[in-house]
Amino acid sequence: MFDRALIVEDLDEPREWLAELLPQALPSVRQVDTVATLGQARERMREYAYGLALVDWGLPDGTSESLIRELVAARAGAVVIVATIHDDDTHVFPALRAGAQGYILKSQPGVVVISQLRRIEMGEPALSPSIALRVLRHFHATPARIDTPRIDTARSVGLDGEPLKQLTDREIDVLRLIAKGYKAPEVAPLLGITAHTVSSYVRDIYRKLGISSRAEAAMEAAKRGLVA
C-alpha cells in the first residue's frame, strides 16, 4: 500500500523508535525517510510526494499544522498521522482540521502503536483510544461547550488566562507528563532527555510555580488546561 514513508520528529530516540515500528506495522513500507524539522521535510517533499507520513506536532521551526496541509495536498489519498505526546484539545483538533487522518501518542507501548498503525491498511483512522474518546466527547458536547474559545497552550496561557509563569516549552512538556503520573525515568525517553535532566526541570517547575508536590503539579497543570 505504501512503499515509502516520511517521519518528521526532532528527537533522536523517538524518531528511531518510530522508524523501527513503522515497517513492522506496515510491511509494504520498504523505505522510511526521517527528518527533524519542517524545513527538512519540505526539502524531501520536493523530491518525492509521500503517501504516508508520521509527524510530530511541535518541531524546532514551528508546529506541523501547515506541513500536514502540504502533505495532504501533494498527493491524492496521502495519509498523515500525528505522533506526539500531546493529548489535549488544543493540539488534537488543529491537527485533525489540518487534514491528519490519525493521532497516536508516543507514550504508548510499541506493540500498541503497531496495532493502531495497522488500522490504516483497513481504511480506518489510526487513533489512540484516549484521542478517540476526546473526539467523541467533543461532538457530544453542548453547543456552549463547542463554542468555548480555543486555548493556545503553545503560547503558555492557562484556562484562566494566567501566563504559565515563564515556564519554557520543555518545562510545560515535563509538567504535562508528571501531572499524568509519569515518573522521571518514564518521562526521559518520551522527551529524548536523561532522567537527571527531567529531575532538574521538575525542580525548576516547582520553584517557578511555588509548589512542592506531584499532586500540586497535577492541580496546576489541570488549572492551566494542560491535562483533562
N, C-alpha and C positions, 0 to 999 in steps of 0.2 A: 504493500500500500504506500509506504513512504521509504524511499531508498536513501534519502539524505535528510538530516535534521540539523537544526541550529539550537544551541544552548547559549543563552545570554545570562551570565552570572559573574559577579565581580569577585567573589571569594573562591579561593583555590579548592578547598575541600568540598564544599557543596557542588562546585562545577564538575569536579572529577567524579563525585558520587552520582550525579545525575547522568553524566556521560556513560557511566558503567551500567546504570539501571535501565536506560532507555532501550538499548538493543535487547536486553532480557525481556522487557515488556513487549517490544515490537520487533520481532526477528527480521522483518523486512528492511529495517534501518541498517544499512551497511556502512554508512559514513556519518559521523557526528562531528560537526564543526562547533568549536567553542570559542566564545569571545567574552570580554569582561566589561565592555562599555557600549553605550548606544552608538557611538561613532564607529567602533569596530564592527558592530552588527550591520550598520548601513554600508560599510565597505564591502562586507561579504555579500550583501544583497545586490550590489552592483554586478557581481559575478554570477549569482545564482538566485532564482526565485524559490524559496523554501516552501514545501508543502506542510512541514511540521516544525514548530519552534516551541521551546520551553524558555520562558523569560522571567527573570526576577523583576519585582516591581520597582524597588529602589536601587538605582545604579549611580555610580560616581558622577555621571554627567546628566542626571535627571531621572524622572520616572519613565516607565516604559509605555505610558499611555499612547503617545504618538507613534512609537515603534510598532505597537500592536496594530494600529490602523494601517501602517505602511505594509506590514507583513500580510495582512488580510487582503489589501488592495493589490499587492504584487502578483498574487497567484490565485486563481479561482479555486475555491474549496480548501484554501490553506487553513490549517488547524493551529491555533496559538493557545498554549497553556501557560498560565501564570504559575510559577513555582516560587513560593515566598514563605516568610514566617508570619506575615500579617493576615489576621483573620477578621478584621473589623470592617464595618460598612464603608468607611472612607477609603478603603483600598479595594474591597471586593467589587463594589458596584461600578466605580470608574473603569476597572479592568474589563468587566463584562460589557459595559456600554461601548467601550472602545472596539469590541469585537472578539475578545477572548472566548474560546469555546470550552474552557476548563480552568479550574483554580485548585491547585493542590498545595498542601502545607509541607514544607521541608522538615518539620518537626516530627513527622510520622516515620515509622519503621520502613525500611526499604521494601519489604515484601508488600506492605500496604500501598505504597506509591506505585509499584509494579502493577498491582491489581487494578488500581484506578486508571493507569495509562492504557491498560489493555481494553478498557471500555471504548477507546477511540475506534478500534477496529470494528466494533459493533454499532458504530454510529451514535454512541452515547457520549455525553459530556464527561470529562474527567474531573470529578468534583470530590473533594474531601467531604466526609459526612457532615462535619460542622458547618461547612460552607453551604451545602445543600439545604440544611436546616435554616441557616441565616437567610437564604434567598426565599424560602417558603414563608418564613416569618415576615419578611419584608412585604410580600404581596398579600399576606393575610392581615396586615396591619390596617388600622383605621385610617381614613383619609387624613386625619390630623397628624398621625404619625408619619405618613408618607410625605407630607408637606413640610416636615421639620427641616429647618435649614441645615445644610451639609456642614459637618465639622471637619476641618482640614488639620489632621494631626501632623501632617508633614510640616506645617508651619508652627507646630508646638503650641497649639492653643487648645485648652480644655473645653469640656461641655459647658462650663460656667463662664467661658470667655477669659479665664485666667491663664496667663502665659505659664508654660511649664518651667518657670524659674530658671531659665537659661540652661536647661539640660541640652546636651548635644544630641544629634540624631542617634548616635550609637548608645548613649545612655538611655534614650527613650526605648530603643530596641531591647536593652537589658531589662529595664523596668517592666516592659510588657511581658517578657518571658518569666521573670521571677514572680510577677503577680499571678501568673498562671500555675505556679507551683514548681517550676523548673529550678534545680539547684545549679550552682556554678559549674560543676563538671558536665552537666547536661546542656547548659546554655552555650558553653565554649564551642563545641563543634558546629552548632547551629549558626553561629556568627563568625566562625573561622578564626577564633582567637583562643588564647590559653585560659584555663580556669583561674590562674593568678590574675590575669588582666580583667576577667569578669569580676573577681572579688574587689579589685581596685575601682571598677565602675560602680559597683554596689555601694562602696564606702562614699564615693563622691555623690551618688544619688541620695543616700541617706542624709548626708551633710547639707546638700542644697535644699532638700525638701523638709529638713528638720524632723526626720523620723528616725526610729531606731529598731524597727522590726519588720519582718516579712509581711505580717498582717497589715501594718500601716502602709507598706508599699502597695499591697493589693488594693487597699482603700483609695490611695492616691491615684493609682492607675485607673480604677473604675470611675472615680470622680472626674477624671480628665478624658474619659471616653476611649482609653487605650485597650480596655478589656470589657467584655459584656458584663 
